[in-house]
């Protein structure tokens, strides 16, 4: 079960398979909160978090998970 599935006030709006894909999905969806896998292929979760912050793709915060 995903972390988000346990929270009734949260909703998944996009998912990415790779780091670059995740950045693109964040830019499209502009979510309030992002959950990022630290072990994404192509661009790790830390780099995805940095990129999304620099591009203002997430409104409030980032949660890193592995």
C-alpha positions as a Markdown table, in Angstrom:
| # | Residue | x | y | z |
|---|---|---|---|---|
| 1 | Unk | 0.0 | 0.0 | 0.0 |
| 2 | Unk | 1.3 | 3.4 | -0.9 |
| 3 | Unk | 1.7 | 6.2 | 1.7 |
| 4 | Unk | -0.8 | 8.3 | -0.2 |
| 5 | Unk | -3.4 | 5.5 | -0.1 |
| 6 | Unk | -3.6 | 5.8 | 3.7 |
| 7 | Unk | -4.5 | 9.5 | 3.6 |
| 8 | Unk | -8.1 | 10.2 | 2.7 |
| 9 | Unk | -7.3 | 13.9 | 1.9 |
| 10 | Unk | -4.5 | 13.1 | -0.6 |
| 11 | Unk | -4.9 | 12.1 | -4.2 |
| 12 | Unk | -2.4 | 10.8 | -6.8 |
| 13 | Unk | -2.5 | 13.2 | -9.8 |
| 14 | Unk | 0.6 | 11.9 | -11.7 |
| 15 | Unk | 3.3 | 9.2 | -11.7 |
| 16 | Unk | 6.6 | 8.9 | -13.4 |
| 17 | Unk | 8.8 | 5.9 | -14.2 |
| 18 | Unk | 12.1 | 7.7 | -14.4 |
| 19 | Unk | 13.6 | 10.8 | -12.9 |
| 20 | Unk | 13.2 | 12.9 | -16.1 |
| 21 | Unk | 9.6 | 11.6 | -16.4 |
| 22 | Unk | 8.9 | 12.5 | -12.8 |
| 23 | Unk | 10.1 | 16.1 | -13.4 |
| 24 | Unk | 7.9 | 16.4 | -16.5 |
| 25 | Unk | 4.9 | 15.0 | -14.6 |
| 26 | Unk | 5.5 | 17.5 | -11.8 |
| 27 | Unk | 5.5 | 20.4 | -14.3 |
| 28 | Unk | 2.3 | 19.2 | -15.9 |
| 29 | Unk | 0.4 | 18.5 | -12.6 |
| 30 | Unk | 1.8 | 21.3 | -10.4 |
| 31 | Unk | 0.8 | 19.3 | -7.2 |
| 32 | Unk | 0.7 | 20.7 | -3.7 |
| 33 | Unk | 2.9 | 17.9 | -2.4 |
| 34 | Unk | 5.3 | 15.6 | -4.2 |
| 35 | Unk | 6.4 | 12.1 | -3.2 |
| 36 | Unk | 9.6 | 11.1 | -4.9 |
| 37 | Unk | 11.4 | 7.7 | -4.9 |
| 38 | Unk | 15.1 | 8.3 | -4.1 |
| 39 | Unk | 16.1 | 5.5 | -6.4 |
| 40 | Unk | 14.6 | 6.6 | -9.7 |
| 41 | Unk | 16.5 | 5.6 | -12.8 |
| 42 | Unk | 17.9 | 8.3 | -15.1 |
| 43 | Unk | 17.9 | 11.0 | -12.4 |
| 44 | Unk | 17.8 | 10.2 | -8.7 |
| 45 | Unk | 15.2 | 11.4 | -6.3 |
| 46 | Unk | 17.4 | 14.1 | -4.8 |
| 47 | Unk | 18.1 | 15.6 | -8.3 |
| 48 | Unk | 14.3 | 15.4 | -9.1 |
| 49 | Unk | 13.6 | 17.3 | -5.9 |
| 50 | Unk | 16.2 | 19.9 | -6.7 |
| 51 | Unk | 14.8 | 20.3 | -10.3 |
| 52 | Unk | 11.2 | 20.6 | -9.2 |
| 53 | Unk | 12.1 | 23.2 | -6.5 |
| 54 | Unk | 14.1 | 25.2 | -9.1 |
| 55 | Unk | 11.2 | 25.1 | -11.6 |
| 56 | Unk | 8.6 | 25.8 | -8.9 |
| 57 | Unk | 6.7 | 22.7 | -10.0 |
| 58 | Unk | 5.5 | 21.8 | -6.5 |
| 59 | Unk | 3.5 | 24.3 | -4.4 |
| 60 | Unk | 4.2 | 23.3 | -0.9 |
| 61 | Unk | 6.7 | 20.5 | -0.2 |
| 62 | Unk | 8.5 | 17.3 | -1.2 |
| 63 | Unk | 8.5 | 14.0 | 0.6 |
| 64 | Unk | 11.4 | 11.6 | -0.5 |
| 65 | Unk | 10.8 | 7.9 | -0.1 |
| 66 | Unk | 12.6 | 4.8 | -1.1 |
